[in-house]
Amino acid sequence: MSTRVRMSPEERREVILKAAIALTREADGCVFSWKQVDVANKCTAQTSPETVKRYFSQIALRAAVRASLGENR
């Protein structure tokens, strides 16, 4: 049985972005190695692929990951 987690939009975006960053790092920095469903499955809080799509288009999520990884290097 899964439980729902209520989050603010900012918190949800952060969870999604962290999951996408983790997947990108696992793929040696390749942002083309994952899909939105993979990001949803990687999120620490239960997240559906539809929720990922609601907060980020695939292009926007990849751009956000690149920007985040570029700032942390």
C-alpha positions in Angstrom: 0.0 0.0 0.0 1.4 3.3 -1.0 0.9 6.6 0.9 0.5 10.0 -0.6 2.9 12.8 0.3 1.7 16.3 0.2 4.3 18.8 -0.9 4.5 22.3 -2.0 5.2 22.8 -5.7 8.7 23.9 -4.9 9.4 20.8 -2.8 8.0 18.5 -5.5 10.1 20.2 -8.2 13.2 19.7 -5.9 12.4 16.0 -5.4 12.0 15.5 -9.2 15.2 17.4 -10.0 17.2 15.5 -7.5 16.0 12.2 -8.9 16.9 13.3 -12.5 20.4 14.5 -11.3 21.0 11.1 -9.6 20.0 9.2 -12.8 22.3 11.5 -14.8 25.2 10.9 -12.5 24.6 7.1 -12.7 24.9 7.4 -16.5 28.2 9.3 -16.3 26.6 12.7 -17.0 24.3 11.7 -19.9 21.0 13.4 -19.6 19.6 11.3 -22.5 19.9 8.1 -20.6 16.5 8.5 -18.8 12.9 9.2 -19.4 10.3 10.9 -17.2 9.0 7.5 -16.0 12.6 6.7 -14.8 12.7 9.9 -12.9 9.3 9.2 -11.3 10.5 5.8 -10.2 13.7 7.3 -8.8 12.0 10.0 -6.7 12.3 9.5 -2.9 8.6 10.4 -2.4 6.0 8.5 -4.4 5.7 10.3 -7.8 3.9 9.4 -11.0 5.2 10.0 -14.5 2.3 12.3 -15.0 3.4 14.4 -12.0 6.9 14.7 -13.5 5.4 15.9 -16.7 3.2 18.4 -14.9 6.3 20.0 -13.3 8.8 19.7 -16.1 8.8 19.0 -19.8 11.5 16.6 -20.7 13.5 19.4 -22.4 13.1 21.7 -19.3 14.1 18.9 -16.9 17.2 18.1 -18.9 18.1 21.8 -19.0 17.6 22.1 -15.3 19.9 19.0 -14.7 22.6 20.5 -16.9 22.4 23.8 -15.1 22.5 22.2 -11.7 25.4 20.0 -12.6 27.3 22.9 -14.2 26.9 24.9 -11.0 28.2 22.1 -8.7 31.3 21.3 -10.7 
